[in-house]
Amino acid sequence: MSLSEFYNTHNGFKTRIVLNVRDSKQTVVGAAASALYLIKKREVVAIIGPGTSMQAPFLINLGNQSKVPIISFSATSPLLDSLRSPYFIRATHDDSSQVQAISAIIESFRWREVVPIYVDNEFGEGILPNLVDAFQEINVRIRYRSAISLHSSDDQIKKELYKLMTMPTRVFIVHMLPDLGSRLFSIAKEIDMLSKGYVWIVTNGIADLMSIMGESSLVNMHGVLGVKTYFAKSKELLHLEARWQKRFGGEELNNFACWAYDAATALAMSVEEIRHVNMSFNTTKEDTSRDDIGTDLDELGVALSGPKLLDALSTVSFKGVAGRFQLKNGKLEATTFKIINIEESGERTVGFWKSKVGLVKSLRVDKVSHSSRRLRPIIWPGDTIFVPKGWEFPTNAKKLRIAVPKKDGFNNFVEVTKDENANVPTVTGFCIDVFNTVMSQMPYAVSYEYIPFDTPDGKPRGSYDEMVYNVFLGEFDGAVGDTTILANRSHYVDFALPYSETGIVFLVPVKDGKEKGEWVFLKPLTKELWLVTAASFLYIGIMVWIFEYQADEEFREQMIIDKISSVFYFSFSTLFFAHRRPSESFFTRVLVVVWCFVLLILTQSYTATLTSMLTVQELRPTVRHMDDLRKSGVNIGYQTGSFTFERLKQMRFDESRLKTYNSPEEMRELFLHKSSNGGIDAAFDEVAYIKLFMAKYCSEYSIIEPTFKADGFGFAFPLGSPLVSDISRQILNITEGDAMKAIENKWFLGEKHCLDSTTSDSPIQLDHHSFEALFLIVFVVSVILLLLMLASRGYQERQHNASPNLPNDQANAAQEEVNEEGNVGDHIVEVDTALVRRKKLTSNTIPIRRVAPLSRLKSA
């Protein structure tokens, strides 16, 4: 059909392709024999075929040797690329092109485990490496690979499916052809594996050929998702479909027919392009005198047109019925896949996958958005619209074996006891109650049992690292207890979210650090504040000097030493509010009021701080920092079996100085003996254990710097366990609610919150920063007063210069009256009050050389 249509529309072409058809009998040997016959006997310049990926390897090598291009429209296995033959042309999509679409579906529904079910041949195995790589990128685990032979009986298929039922994974990816796929889904339907909770995804090996599977297969596949090759509707495709329906009736035109149509067209265009090239074969006969060494390959010729035809095929480009035909690296590239939901009535499109966008509801979407990534509503197996969570605990599955540490102390967290009569372990503690609460709130039932990590005689079997490693080895299905989340442990297990406080700290005894000594009165204020205060007194003295010098005549007439002593005596006497002498200047009085306010606050603060230092007991750590511990060489305690031992060695502490303890009581005893008697002077442990210890001995110990990072306690499970995400969500639920508080009150009732009560390394002192605002106020007020004084003085001088002089006779009369002895009193009063009130004159204006004593004035 392709060649007929092509040559009808291209009458001017000088070449014509003649088809030589050979039936491969759908076998590998038949395909090899047919290809050898066509090349050797018919000397064909190209072969369109083979039909399957299993038949392709021999044909590819044959074409490479004879330089005859092998053009396949149906060999889709990615493994064929490993043959690296330039003469193999894949006029179709290989199976790896749909892997990203499958990965996007898995990621969009947040499934964490899958099981691929594939046919056990080259076609089925070819997609696996690409699936593994794609799933690793999104952190999805392939729990198991189920290979089913093409020749397996129904009983063998059923046995394999029963094996899958015993696994928790419920997401299956099926990659096989329709004949085996229809049998698989029929048996899965029979054993109820297409019920609620299951997820089945088929590749285009089945989805592209749904039409040949029959109605019964559609019923068995109800709820299955499929990834199907998508061809955009074009006039070329519609024209071919019309011709196909006219010729073959109800049989559906599938994707492989479209690729075969375009492959023949591409070959016709390429042959026309090399029409001037010699199309014959170069046959070289070899010496085969001995019949026993001759083969059919001995006289295999080489097509002279092969290299040119290969170049023409590699560059040919046209719009075909399957879209743009243009080879890249010897094959067609896929850019779009259709996501279908199979129902009893047929398939329904629920979305698309585009190489540049990802999952979308519609092809019109060209940009990534959260809403567009969601597919249309899907009917899942079991005829439900609720998305399966992707895994279940099988009803016939064994109980989860949960390891718990055997501890000799700190039993508030985990305690393992055994009934001597029944020999049944009983596990209790804070960590156990948290785990039980979490599991009781899971959306599904999980059966589990606690297995103590101990020896037959009841002793601890090993460290926490060893317990975690045994989970990795598969001896246990999880580990519950006061197991700290560490980076090195995360290489072997997956941890759920932490449920305890985090951090590792040093704990040391405290001592009475109350300040004593003859200089204790200087301690309330820092050195800087003492200097600022002294400078302020000097500054106030200088400002008082300036103000009083302008207003007080008696102050001006004093000797310089008297002036200095008067000013600074006045300034410092304000400290005790003992300044008795009234100020002559208004500005001095304002400044003193503000300064006394500042001194009141400063003295009261000083008194309160000094009282606290002398009366309140100050408990200080015996050691202030971790570096002091390392330098002093004292003994350090750590909990038996804890990872803190390795941390201490990493911090270069002498291993011979490290002592172990198992319980808070043992830790207390070691502290009491001290390093000199074989005890310890510090302990290095996690915050949770330190809180438990300080609940009893809060006032005797303190935490010192620094605090080291740690992620707290977490539940450990095997790598990739689907339980981790669900348990983490439940941990968040109980920690945000009241359940966690109730559990803490049960096991740590009466705990004192001592972690924040540690004293500082130095006594509390008042510094200059606390009084910056007050000193700034004094400075600003003094500057304002100085400016006002200068402005007032300038104003008075301008007024004096502008006033008229007194008459000469009046001034002379006044002078005579002053100089007369015995008649001064009345005139002095008159001149003094009248002139000063009217002219505001001073003694400089009217010079009074001599004033009679008041007694003489009265006697006169």
C-alpha positions in Angstrom: 0.0 0.0 0.0 2.8 2.4 0.8 4.8 1.8 -2.4 1.6 1.9 -4.5 0.5 5.2 -3.1 4.0 6.7 -3.2 4.7 5.9 -6.9 1.2 7.0 -7.9 2.0 10.5 -6.5 5.6 10.5 -7.7 5.4 9.5 -11.4 8.6 11.3 -12.2 10.8 8.9 -10.1 13.2 6.9 -12.2 13.5 4.0 -9.8 11.0 1.4 -8.5 11.3 -0.9 -5.6 10.4 -4.6 -6.2 9.4 -6.5 -3.1 10.7 -10.0 -2.5 8.6 -11.5 0.4 9.9 -14.4 2.5 8.0 -15.9 5.5 10.0 -16.3 8.6 7.4 -18.6 10.2 7.7 -16.4 13.3 10.9 -18.2 14.3 14.4 -17.0 14.8 15.8 -19.7 12.5 13.2 -19.0 9.9 14.0 -15.3 9.9 17.8 -16.0 9.6 17.3 -18.4 6.7 15.0 -16.0 4.9 17.4 -13.1 5.2 20.3 -15.2 4.1 18.3 -16.4 1.0 17.3 -12.8 0.1 20.8 -11.5 0.3 22.6 -14.4 -1.3 20.1 -15.5 -3.9 18.0 -12.4 -4.6 20.8 -9.9 -3.9 18.4 -7.4 -2.3 19.8 -3.9 -1.5 17.7 -3.6 1.7 15.5 -5.8 4.0 12.4 -4.5 5.8 12.2 -6.6 8.9 12.5 -8.6 11.1 9.1 -8.9 12.9 10.4 -9.4 16.4 13.4 -8.4 18.6 14.3 -12.0 19.0 14.8 -12.5 15.3 16.9 -9.3 14.9 20.4 -10.0 16.2 21.4 -12.5 13.5 19.9 -10.3 10.8 21.7 -7.2 12.1 25.0 -9.0 11.9 24.2 -10.4 8.5 23.3 -6.9 7.2 26.5 -5.4 8.7 28.6 -8.0 7.0 26.9 -7.7 3.6 26.3 -3.9 3.9 22.6 -4.4 3.4 20.5 -2.0 5.5 18.1 -3.9 7.9 15.0 -1.6 8.3 12.8 -2.8 11.2 9.4 -1.3 12.1 8.7 -3.7 15.0 12.0 -4.7 16.7 11.8 -2.4 19.8 14.2 -3.9 22.3 16.8 -1.5 23.5 19.3 -4.4 23.8 19.7 -4.3 20.0 21.6 -1.1 20.3 24.4 -3.0 21.9 25.2 -4.6 18.5 26.3 -1.2 17.3 25.7 -1.9 13.7 25.3 1.2 11.5 23.2 -0.9 9.0 20.4 -1.5 11.5 17.7 1.1 11.0 15.0 1.2 13.6 12.0 2.8 11.9 10.1 2.7 15.2 10.4 3.7 18.8 12.5 1.5 21.1 11.0 0.4 24.4 13.2 2.7 26.5 11.4 5.8 25.1 8.3 5.0 27.3 10.3 4.5 30.5 10.1 8.2 31.5 6.4 8.1 31.0 6.1 5.1 33.3 8.4 6.8 35.8 6.3 10.0 35.8 3.2 8.0 36.6 4.9 6.2 39.5 6.2 9.5 40.9 2.9 11.4 40.6 1.2 8.8 42.8 4.1 8.6 45.2 4.5 4.8 45.1 7.8 3.7 46.5 8.1 0.1 45.3 7.3 -1.7 42.0 7.6 -5.2 40.6 8.2 -5.5 36.8 6.6 -8.6 35.2 8.1 -9.3 31.8 8.4 -12.0 29.2 11.6 -13.9 29.6 13.3 -13.1 26.3 15.2 -10.3 24.6 12.0 -8.2 24.2 11.1 -8.4 27.9 14.6 -8.0 29.3 15.5 -5.1 27.1 13.6 -2.5 29.0 14.8 -3.5 32.5 18.1 -1.5 32.6 16.3 1.7 31.6 13.6 1.0 34.2 16.1 0.6 36.9 17.9 3.8 36.0 14.6 5.8 35.8 13.4 4.5 39.1 16.7 5.3 40.9 16.3 8.9 39.9 13.0 9.1 41.7 14.1 6.9 44.6 11.7 4.0 43.8 12.8 0.5 44.6 12.3 -2.6 42.4 11.6 -5.2 45.1 11.5 -8.2 42.8 11.7 -9.0 39.0 9.2 -11.5 37.8 10.2 -13.2 34.5 7.6 -15.4 32.8 8.5 -17.6 30.0 6.6 -17.5 26.8 6.1 -21.2 27.1 4.9 -21.2 30.7 1.8 -23.1 31.6 -1.1 -21.6 33.4 -0.1 -23.4 36.6 3.4 -21.9 36.4 2.0 -18.4 35.9 -0.4 -18.9 38.8 2.4 -20.0 41.0 4.4 -16.9 40.2 1.4 -14.7 40.9 0.8 -16.3 44.2 4.4 -15.6 45.0 3.8 -11.9 44.3 0.8 -11.9 46.5 3.0 -12.8 49.5 5.0 -9.6 48.9 3.9 -6.2 50.2 4.3 -4.5 46.8 1.1 -3.9 44.9 2.4 -2.0 41.9 3.1 -4.2 38.9 4.5 -3.1 35.5 3.8 -5.6 32.7 6.0 -5.7 29.7 5.1 -8.4 27.2 3.1 -9.1 24.0 -0.7 -9.5 24.0 -0.7 -13.3 23.7 1.1 -13.9 27.0 -0.5 -10.7 28.5 -4.0 -11.9 28.0 -3.2 -15.2 29.8 -1.5 -13.3 32.7 -4.5 -11.0 33.3 -7.0 -13.9 33.0 -5.2 -15.8 35.8 -4.6 -12.6 37.9 -8.4 -12.0 37.7 -9.1 -15.5 38.7 -7.0 -15.3 41.9 -8.3 -11.9 42.8 -5.2 -9.9 42.0 -7.3 -7.3 40.1 -9.1 -6.3 43.2 -9.0 -3.1 45.4 -5.5 -2.1 46.4 -3.6 -3.4 43.3 -2.0 -1.2 40.6 -1.3 -2.7 37.1 0.5 -0.7 34.4 1.1 -2.1 30.9 3.7 -0.9 28.4 2.9 -0.2 24.8 3.7 -3.8 24.0 0.1 -4.5 25.1 -1.5 -1.1 25.0 -0.7 -0.6 21.3 -2.3 -4.0 20.4 -5.4 -3.9 22.5 -7.6 -4.5 19.5 -6.3 -8.0 18.9 -6.8 -9.2 22.5 -10.6 -9.5 22.4 -13.5 -8.4 24.7 -12.8 -11.0 27.4 -9.3 -9.5 27.9 -10.8 -6.1 28.4 -13.0 -7.5 31.2 -10.0 -9.1 32.9 -8.0 -5.8 32.6 -10.6 -3.5 34.1 -8.8 -0.7 36.0 -5.4 -1.2 34.3 -3.3 1.8 33.2 -1.5 1.7 29.9 1.2 3.7 28.2 0.3 3.9 24.5 2.1 5.3 21.5 0.5 8.5 20.3 0.2 9.6 16.7 -1.2 13.0 16.0 -4.2 13.0 13.6 -3.1 14.2 10.2 -4.5 14.1 6.7 -2.0 11.4 5.8 -3.1 9.2 8.6 -6.8 9.8 8.0 -6.3 8.9 4.3 -4.5 5.7 5.2 -7.1 4.7 7.7 -9.8 5.2 5.0 -7.9 3.0 2.6 -7.3 0.4 5.3 -10.9 0.2 6.3 -11.9 -0.1 2.7 -9.5 -3.0 2.1 -9.5 -4.9 5.4 -12.8 -4.0 7.0 -13.1 -3.9 10.8 -9.5 -4.8 11.5 -7.8 -1.8 13.3 -4.8 -0.1 11.9 -2.1 -0.4 14.6 1.0 1.6 15.2 3.3 -1.0 13.6 1.4 -0.8 10.4 1.9 2.9 10.3 5.7 2.5 10.9 5.9 -0.1 8.2 4.1 2.3 5.8 6.6 5.1 6.5 9.6 2.7 6.4 8.7 1.7 2.8 8.2 5.3 1.8 11.6 6.3 3.3 13.3 3.4 1.5 11.7 4.4 -1.9 12.9 8.1 -1.4 16.4 6.9 -0.5 16.7 4.5 -3.5 15.6 7.3 -5.8 18.3 9.6 -4.3 21.1 7.0 -5.1 19.7 6.0 -8.5 23.0 6.5 -10.2 24.8 4.2 -7.8 25.7 0.7 -8.8 23.1 -1.6 -7.2 24.9 -4.9 -7.8 26.8 -7.1 -5.4 30.5 -7.8 -5.2 30.8 -11.5 -4.8 34.1 -13.1 -3.9 34.4 -16.9 -4.0 36.6 -18.5 -1.4 38.4 -21.8 -1.7 36.1 -24.4 -0.4 37.7 -27.5 -1.8 37.0 -29.4 1.3 33.2 -29.9 1.7 33.4 -30.2 5.4 34.4 -26.6 6.0 32.0 -24.8 3.6 29.0 -22.8 4.8 26.2 -20.7 3.3 28.1 -17.6 4.3 31.2 -18.4 2.3 29.8 -16.8 -1.0 28.0 -14.0 0.8 28.5 -10.9 -1.3 28.7 -7.2 -0.4 26.1 -4.7 -1.7 27.9 -1.9 -3.5 25.1 0.5 -2.9 25.1 -0.2 0.9 27.1 2.9 2.2 25.3 5.3 -0.1 21.9 3.9 0.7 22.6 4.1 4.4 23.6 7.7 4.1 20.4 8.5 2.2 18.2 6.7 4.8 20.0 8.6 7.7 19.2 12.0 6.1 15.7 11.4 4.7 13.0 13.5 6.3 9.3 13.7 5.5 5.9 14.0 7.1 4.6 10.4 7.3 1.4 8.8 8.6 3.1 8.2 12.0 4.4 11.8 12.2 7.7 13.3 11.2 10.0 10.6 9.9 13.6 11.6 10.7 16.2 9.2 12.1 18.4 10.2 15.0 21.2 7.7 15.9 19.5 5.2 13.6 16.0 5.3 15.1 12.9 7.4 15.5 12.4 9.5 18.6 9.2 9.5 20.7 8.0 12.8 22.1 4.4 12.0 23.2 2.7 9.0 24.8 -1.0 8.6 25.6 -2.0 7.4 29.1 -5.1 5.2 28.9 -7.3 3.6 31.5 -8.7 0.2 30.4 -12.3 -0.5 31.1 -14.7 -3.2 30.1 -16.1 -1.1 27.3 -12.7 -0.2 26.0 -9.9 2.3 26.7 -10.3 5.8 28.0 -7.6 8.6 27.7 -6.7 10.1 31.1 -3.7 12.1 30.0 -0.5 12.4 28.1 3.2 12.4 28.6 5.3 14.9 26.7 9.0 14.8 26.6 9.4 18.5 27.4 6.6 18.9 30.0 5.9 15.5 31.6 2.4 14.3 32.6 -0.4 16.5 31.5 -4.2 16.3 31.2 -4.3 17.8 27.7 -1.9 18.2 24.8 -2.6 21.9 24.8 -0.5 22.3 28.0 3.0 23.5 27.2 4.1 24.7 30.6 4.6 22.7 33.8 2.1 23.4 36.6 1.0 21.6 39.7 -2.6 21.3 38.6 -1.8 20.2 35.0 0.4 17.3 36.2 -2.6 15.5 37.6 -4.3 13.0 35.3 -8.0 12.8 34.8 -10.0 10.6 37.2 -8.9 6.9 37.0 -11.0 3.8 37.6 -8.6 1.5 39.5 -8.9 -2.3 40.0 -11.8 -3.2 42.2 -13.8 -0.5 40.5 -12.7 2.3 42.8 -11.7 5.9 42.3 -9.5 6.0 45.4 -5.8 5.8 44.5 -4.2 2.6 45.9 -1.3 3.3 48.3 0.8 0.8 46.4 1.5 -1.8 49.0 -0.2 -4.0 51.6 0.7 -6.3 54.3 -0.4 -9.7 53.0 -2.9 -11.5 55.1 -0.7 -14.6 55.2 2.4 -12.6 55.9 4.5 -13.3 59.0 4.7 -10.8 61.9 7.3 -8.1 61.6 10.3 -9.0 63.8 11.1 -5.7 65.7 14.4 -5.6 67.5 14.7 -3.8 70.8 17.9 -3.2 72.7 18.6 -4.9 76.0 19.7 -2.2 78.5 20.9 -2.3 82.1 20.0 1.3 82.8 17.9 4.2 81.6 14.9 1.9 81.7 12.5 4.8 81.3 13.2 4.6 77.6 13.3 0.8 77.0 13.2 -2.1 79.5 13.1 -5.8 78.6 12.0 -8.2 81.3 11.2 -11.9 81.1 8.7 -14.0 82.9 10.7 -16.8 84.5 7.8 -19.2 84.2 6.6 -18.5 80.7 10.0 -17.3 79.4 8.2 -14.6 77.4 9.8 -11.2 77.1 7.9 -8.1 78.2 9.0 -4.8 76.6 8.1 -1.4 78.1 9.3 2.1 78.1 8.8 5.5 76.5 10.1 4.4 73.1 7.8 1.4 73.1 4.7 3.4 74.0 5.5 5.8 71.2 5.9 3.0 68.7 2.7 1.3 69.8 0.8 4.5 69.6 2.1 5.1 66.1 1.2 1.6 64.9 -2.3 1.8 66.4 -3.0 4.9 64.3 -1.8 3.5 61.0 -4.4 3.4 58.3 -4.0 -0.4 58.0 -3.2 -3.2 60.4 0.4 -4.2 60.9 1.3 -7.3 62.8 4.5 -7.2 64.7 6.4 -8.7 67.7 9.3 -7.4 69.8 12.5 -9.5 69.7 15.1 -8.5 72.4 18.6 -7.9 71.0 20.2 -10.0 73.7 22.1 -13.2 74.3 20.5 -16.4 75.7 21.6 -15.5 79.2 19.9 -12.1 79.0 22.9 -9.9 78.4 23.1 -7.2 75.7 24.1 -8.8 72.5 26.0 -5.9 71.1 26.0 -2.2 70.4 23.3 -0.2 68.7 25.3 -0.2 65.5 25.3 -4.0 65.5 21.5 -4.1 66.1 21.0 -1.7 63.2 23.3 -3.7 60.9 21.3 -6.9 61.7 18.2 -5.1 60.3 20.2 -4.5 57.2 21.1 -8.2 57.0 17.5 -9.2 57.2 17.5 -10.8 60.7 15.0 -8.2 61.9 12.3 -6.2 60.0 12.9 -3.1 62.1 14.5 -1.7 65.3 12.6 0.2 68.0 14.2 1.9 71.0 16.4 4.8 71.9 18.3 4.4 68.6 19.9 7.7 67.5 19.6 8.7 63.9 23.2 8.8 62.5 24.7 9.3 59.1 26.6 6.1 59.1 23.6 4.1 60.2 21.5 5.6 57.4 23.7 3.6 54.9 22.1 0.4 56.1 18.6 1.3 57.2 15.9 4.0 56.6 14.8 6.0 59.7 11.4 7.4 60.3 11.2 11.0 61.6 12.8 11.6 65.1 10.4 11.7 68.1 12.8 12.9 70.8 14.8 16.0 71.6 18.1 16.4 69.7 21.7 17.2 70.7 24.7 15.9 72.6 26.1 17.8 75.5 28.8 17.7 78.2 27.5 17.6 81.8 29.8 18.8 84.7 29.3 19.5 88.4 28.7 23.0 89.6 30.3 25.0 92.5 29.5 28.1 94.5 30.9 30.9 92.4 29.9 33.8 94.7 32.3 36.7 94.4 34.3 37.5 97.6 37.2 39.8 98.4 38.0 43.4 99.2 37.3 44.7 95.7 33.8 43.1 95.4 32.3 46.6 95.4 33.7 47.3 92.0 32.1 44.2 90.4 28.6 45.5 89.8 29.8 47.8 87.1 32.0 47.0 84.2 35.3 48.9 83.7 33.8 50.8 80.8 30.8 52.0 82.9 33.1 53.1 85.7 35.1 55.2 83.2 32.0 56.7 81.6 30.6 57.6 85.0 33.8 59.3 86.1 34.0 61.2 82.8 30.4 62.3 83.3 31.2 63.8 86.7 34.1 65.7 85.2 31.8 66.9 82.4 29.1 68.0 84.8 31.7 69.9 86.8 32.9 71.8 83.8 29.4 72.7 82.7 28.6 74.0 86.3 31.8 76.1 86.2 30.7 77.7 82.9 27.2 78.5 84.2 28.3 79.8 87.6 31.1 81.9 86.2 28.6 83.9 84.3 26.1 84.3 87.1 28.0 84.4 90.4 30.4 87.4 91.0 31.7 85.9 94.2 32.7 82.7 92.2 34.6 84.8 89.7 36.6 86.5 92.4 37.8 83.2 94.0 41.2 81.8 93.4 41.5 79.2 90.7 42.1 76.4 93.2 39.0 77.4 95.1 37.0 77.4 91.9 38.1 73.9 91.0 37.4 72.5 94.4 34.0 74.2 94.7 32.9 73.0 91.3 33.9 69.4 91.6 32.8 69.2 95.2 29.5 70.4 94.0 29.5 67.9 91.1 30.4 64.8 93.2 28.2 65.8 96.2 25.2 65.3 93.9 26.0 61.6 94.1 24.7 61.6 97.7 22.3 64.6 97.1 24.4 66.6 99.6 24.9 69.8 97.6 23.7 72.4 100.1 25.0 75.7 98.5 22.3 77.1 96.2 23.2 77.8 92.6 23.2 81.4 91.3 22.6 80.2 87.7 19.2 79.0 86.5 21.0 76.8 84.0 23.0 75.1 86.7 19.8 74.3 88.6 18.2 72.7 85.5 21.3 70.6 84.7 21.6 69.4 88.3 18.0 68.2 88.3 18.6 66.1 85.2 21.9 64.8 86.5 20.4 63.8 89.9 17.7 61.8 88.0 20.5 59.9 86.1 22.4 59.3 89.4 19.3 58.0 91.1 18.9 55.3 88.5 22.6 54.5 88.4 23.0 54.2 92.2 19.8 52.1 92.6 21.0 49.7 89.9 24.4 49.5 91.5 22.9 48.8 94.9 20.7 46.0 93.6 23.5 44.3 91.7 25.9 44.4 94.6 23.3 43.1 96.9 22.7 40.2 94.5 26.4 39.4 94.4 26.8 39.4 98.1 23.6 37.5 99.1 22.5 35.2 96.2 24.4 31.9 95.7 26.0 31.7 92.2 26.4 28.1 91.0 29.0 27.9 88.2 30.3 24.9 86.3 33.6 23.5 87.5 34.7 23.6 83.8 33.6 26.3 81.4 34.3 24.7 78.0 35.0 21.4 76.3 38.6 22.6 75.6 39.2 22.9 79.3 38.2 19.3 79.8 40.6 18.2 77.1 43.5 20.2 78.6 42.9 19.2 82.2 43.0 15.5 81.3 40.0 14.5 83.6 38.0 11.4 83.2 34.9 11.6 80.9 31.9 9.3 81.2 29.7 7.9 78.4 26.9 5.5 78.2 27.8 1.8 77.5 27.2 0.9 73.9 26.6 4.4 72.8 28.0 6.1 69.7 29.2 8.9 71.9 32.4 6.8 72.5 33.4 7.3 68.9 32.6 11.0 69.0 34.9 11.4 72.0 37.7 9.7 70.2 37.1 12.0 67.2 37.4 15.0 69.5 40.9 13.7 70.6 40.0 12.7 74.1 42.4 10.2 75.6 40.7 6.8 75.4 42.2 5.7 78.7 40.3 8.6 80.4 36.9 7.4 79.1 34.7 5.6 81.6 31.3 3.9 81.0 28.1 3.9 82.9 24.8 2.1 82.4 22.3 4.1 84.5 21.8 7.5 86.1 22.8 5.9 89.4 26.1 4.8 88.1 26.7 8.2 86.6 26.0 9.8 89.9 28.5 7.5 91.7 31.2 8.2 89.2 30.7 12.0 89.7 30.9 11.6 93.5 34.3 9.8 93.2 35.7 12.3 90.8 38.7 11.6 88.5 41.2 11.4 91.4 39.4 8.3 92.8 38.6 6.6 89.5 35.4 8.5 88.8 34.6 11.2 86.3 34.4 15.0 86.2 32.2 15.2 83.1 29.7 13.1 81.2 29.1 13.2 77.4 25.6 12.0 76.4 22.4 12.8 74.5 20.0 15.4 75.7 17.3 12.9 76.5 19.5 11.0 78.9 20.9 14.2 80.5 17.3 15.4 81.2 16.5 12.2 82.9 19.6 12.4 85.1 19.1 16.1 86.0 15.5 15.4 87.0 17.0 14.0 90.2 20.1 16.2 90.5 19.2 19.4 88.9 21.0 21.8 91.3 24.3 19.9 91.3 25.2 19.8 87.6 25.3 22.0 84.6 25.7 21.8 80.9 28.7 23.5 79.2 29.4 24.6 75.7 29.4 23.5 73.0 26.2 21.5 72.1 26.7 19.0 69.3 24.3 18.2 66.6 22.3 14.9 66.7 19.0 14.0 65.1 17.3 12.3 68.1 15.8 8.9 68.4 14.2 7.2 65.4 12.6 3.9 64.3 14.8 1.9 61.9 13.6 -0.2 59.0 15.2 -1.9 56.0 16.2 0.3 53.1 13.3 1.2 50.9 10.7 0.1 53.4 7.3 1.6 52.5 6.5 1.7 56.3 8.8 4.6 56.8 6.7 7.3 55.1 3.5 6.3 56.8 5.1 6.0 60.3 6.7 9.4 59.8 3.3 10.9 59.2 1.9 9.3 62.3 4.9 10.6 64.4 4.1 14.1 63.2 0.4 13.6 64.2 1.2 12.5 67.8 4.0 15.0 68.4 1.7 17.8 67.3 -1.1 16.6 69.5 -1.6 15.6 73.1 -0.6 12.0 72.8 3.2 12.6 73.0 2.7 14.8 76.1 0.7 12.1 77.8 3.4 9.5 77.1 6.2 11.9 78.4 4.2 12.6 81.6 3.8 8.8 82.1 7.6 8.1 81.9 9.1 11.4 83.0 6.6 12.7 85.5 8.0 15.4 87.8 11.0 16.2 85.5 12.6 19.5 86.2 13.5 21.6 83.2 17.1 22.2 84.1 18.6 22.4 80.7 17.9 26.2 80.5 18.8 26.9 84.1 22.6 26.7 83.8 24.4 29.8 85.1 26.7 31.9 83.0 30.4 31.7 83.1 30.8 35.3 84.6 28.7 37.3 87.2 26.1 39.6 85.9 27.5 43.1 85.6 26.0 46.4 84.5 27.7 47.8 81.4 27.7 51.2 79.7 25.2 50.0 77.0 22.4 49.8 79.6 22.8 53.5 80.4 23.7 55.0 77.0 20.3 56.7 76.8 20.6 58.4 80.2 24.1 59.7 79.5 23.0 60.9 76.1 20.1 62.8 77.7 22.5 64.6 80.1 24.8 65.5 77.3 22.0 66.8 75.1 20.4 68.8 77.9 23.7 70.4 78.9 24.4 71.4 75.3 21.0 73.0 75.0 21.4 74.9 78.2 24.8 76.1 77.1 23.3 77.4 73.8 20.5 79.1 75.7 22.9 80.8 78.1 25.0 82.1 75.2 21.9 83.3 73.4 20.7 85.1 76.6 24.0 86.8 77.2 24.2 88.0 73.6 20.7 89.3 73.8 21.5 91.3 77.0 24.6 92.8 75.5 22.7 93.9 72.4 20.0 95.5 74.7 22.7 97.4 76.7 24.4 98.7 73.6 21.1 100.0 72.2 20.0 101.8 75.5 20.6 105.8 75.8 23.2 107.1 78.3 22.0 108.7 81.6 22.3 112.5 81.9 25.6 113.8 83.3 24.1 115.9 86.1 22.1 112.9 87.4 25.2 110.7 87.3 27.3 113.3 89.1 24.7 113.9 91.7 24.6 110.3 92.4 28.3 110.1 92.6 28.4 113.0 95.1 25.7 111.4 97.2 27.7 108.2 97.4 30.9 110.0 98.4 29.3 111.9 101.2 29.8 110.2 104.5 26.9 110.1 106.9 24.1 110.8 104.4 24.4 107.7 102.3 21.6 105.4 103.3 18.6 106.9 101.8 20.3 107.9 98.6 21.9 104.5 98.1 18.6 102.8 98.3 17.1 105.3 96.0 19.8 105.1 93.3 20.1 101.4 93.6 16.4 100.6 93.2 15.6 103.3 90.7 18.5 103.0 88.4 18.9 99.3 88.4 15.1 98.7 88.0 14.9 101.2 85.1 18.2 100.7 83.3 19.3 97.4 84.8 22.7 98.8 85.5 25.3 96.9 87.4 28.2 98.2 89.6 30.2 98.7 86.4 27.6 101.2 85.2 27.7 103.3 88.4 31.0 102.9 90.1 30.6 102.9 93.9 34.1 103.3 95.3 33.2 103.1 99.0 30.1 102.1 100.9 29.6 102.9 104.5 28.9 100.1 106.9 25.2 99.8 107.9 25.9 100.5 111.6 27.5 103.8 110.7 24.7 104.7 108.5 22.2 104.1 111.2 24.2 106.0 113.8 24.5 108.9 111.5 
